[in-house]
Amino acid sequence: MLIGIPLNEQSRDESKPKECAAQMSQYLDTVARRRCKLSFSKVFSYFAPRLRSYALKQMGNEALAMELVQDTMSNVWQKAHLFDAEKGSPSTWIFTIARNIRFDMLRKLQNRKEDICSDDLWPVLCEQTADPRVADLDVQITLEEVGQYFENLPDKQKAVVEAIYIDGKSQQEVADELDIPLGTVKSRTRLALQRLKGMMKEYD
Amino acid sequence: MIKHHPSASVLREYVAGSLDPATSLMVTAHCEMCHECASLVQTLSENYGTDLEADSTTIPGIDREFVTMLDDILANDIEQSHSARWRQPIGETPKIEVDGKSFSVPKVLGKFVEKDLTWSKYLGRLSHANVNIGGGNLAQFIFMESGAGVPEHTHKGNEITLVLDGEFSDGLSVYKNGDLTFMNGEHRHSPAVETEEGCLVFSIIDQPLQFTNNWARIINPLSSLFFHANIDKR
């Protein structure tokens, strides 16, 4: 539990849309640079209820709506460094993240077989590498380092990590391919990374 | 100058994420070629962002759920930016080769042209290469040489076509680079290419074509056979 962080600060945040956008941008920036939990909780308390209203209208189901809020805000927490205030306001960015998640949820619900997911259409959360040569070198070194530890992972975690970090697939694509829930992909990734981190620390 | 755009309502649905995947793919590809629609998409996203902020209705007890959710999210403190280093660079323009020429295609189609395309000729001056987008759709790149044409037909379902390079006309209009057309059972047309350079399009149909021209009608069963033999076999 996070104690001492008030969740209701709407009175202040709702003052003026422009000021609010500037403030939210600043919080996102702090999250990206310092992993600041307090700043994130401000962004969360402003957007979570709004995302819930949006999601409830779209999905018409409380459980799905809350799932959409959680997935969206998780991405905001983990990918805050991809937010670019020059390209648009925080609300636009967060809308596009939520829209992408909803698109994939709908696709699953309607059992659509198209091999097209939201990341293909709107690469909102794609990590871009500016210089391909730098990336190649980095990939080589990192893979060499990690390669030996990687072999020690359980097969299921290995498969997920390989698909995401080596083949560059999105978590949604991996979920579709392995026919497992998105949440499972996420938890396997998390567990694998924690394990790798642990192993690397041990031998460092 | 691009003249054939998705309608305002199609664009709205697209940005909202309610449009079906195949049509969304086509709209994304069109937006890569059309600045006008790309900037409309940006404006629409901003409007949806503003709408998102408008409604902060809550229900009793939800705050507690949100606190738990916040804790869950914060507990997952793996910084994902590190994964950037492991990612392959993206963003190069995909290319396809046909008729001894090389063409750039929209990035969103890159995923489908990674594997070598297999071109086959039919109806004389027309080559096509199927790509598997799934979902019972027939998606193909079609290259029409100068003088090539498809007999007059209508559609049982929907046909969406994006002109990637060159121009063709079909008796209804002329289509050039970046033009996106939507055809259904209400349209009869006979696409043909008269320019020297030929014309490359990307097209998706969800049902076989129905030929209407007298002599071509005899190939309708073949058209159906062709459609079903060529869609993905999952």
Interface residues (C-beta under 8 A of the other chain):
Chain A: M1 L2 L7 N8 Q10 E14 P17 C20 R35 K37 F40 S41 F44 S45 F47 A48 P49 R50 L51 R52 S53 Y54 M66 V69 Q70 M73 S74 W77 Q78 K79 H81 G88 S89 S91 T92 W93 I94 F95 T96 A98 R99 N100 R102 F103 L106 R107 R112 K113 E114 D115 I116 S118 D120 L121 W122 P123 C126 E127 Q128 T129 A130 D131 P132 A135 D138 V139 T142 L143 I164 Y165 I166 G168 R190 L193 Q194 K197
Chain B: V15 A16 G17 S18 D20 P21 A22 S24 L25 T28 Q42 S45 E46 Y48 G49 T50 D51 L52 E53 A54 D55 S56 T57 T58 I62 D63 E65 F66 V67 M69 L70 D71 D72 I73 L74 N76 D77 I78 E79 Q80 S81 S83 A84 R85 W86 R87 Q88 P89 I90 G91 V108 K111 N132 I133 G134 G135 G136 N137 D232 R234
